[in-house]
């Protein structure tokens, strides 16, 4: 939506958060999406945030992306991050 419609990130986050609060809207993992939106609001790329949020139930998260790991550590995300 940011690219196609040129909506600012804040507006997209606000809209998606509002949708998630509706009782008749379901996602595969609502907690992961909410976490990803919060991390995105704090500067993490949304796709990276969603991958990380969906991996919170695992022992560790492995990535080649130095920027992702630096951002996650800066946000104090409670997970073992491994850089290859």
N, C-alpha and C positions, 0 to 999 in steps of 0.2 A: 504494500500500500504506500510505503514511503516513496518508492521509485515510480510506480505507475501513476499514483494520484498526488504525489508530492505533499503528503500529509507529514507533519512533524512527528517524530518518535513519541513525544509526550501525548499527542492526541490519539495515536494508535494504541499506546499502552493503556490510556484511560478507557478507550472503547472496549478493548479486549478484557480488561479487568471488570468492567461493567457487565459484559456478557457472561463472564464466569460466575457472577453473583446471582444470575437468574436461575431459579429452580428447575426450569425446563431445558437448560443447556447442560450437556454432558460432554466431557472429554475423556480420553483414555486415562490420563493421569492429571487430575486437576491440580494437585499439590505441585507437581513438577512444572506445570505451565505457570502457576502463580509465582513460584520461585524464579523461573526463567524471566518472567516479566519484571520482577523486582530487580534482578541482577542486570537486566537490560537497561532499566531505568537508571542504574548506577554505573552505566558505561560499558557493560559487556555486550558483545555482539549477540543478538537474540538466538541465532542458530546454535552458537557455542553454548550459550546459557541453557538452552533446552537440552542439548546433548548431555551436558554436565548434570542438570537437574534430574534427568531420567536415569542417571547412573548413580545416584546417591545411595541406592540400596546395595551397591557392589562394594568390594573391598578397596578398589583403587580405580583411578581413571588415568589412562595413558594417552598422551598427545604429543605430536611434533610441534604444536603451535605454542611458541614461547609467549606470545601476547596473551593467549587464553590463560595459560598457567599463571602468568604474572598478575592478570586481572583477578583471577579466582583467589589467589593468595592475598591480594589486596583487599578483597571483600570478605576475608576470613571465612570462606566456605569450608565447612568441616568435612574434609575428605582427603584421602591420600592422593596427591597428584604426582604423576611420574612423567618426566620429560625424556623423550628418546633422543 
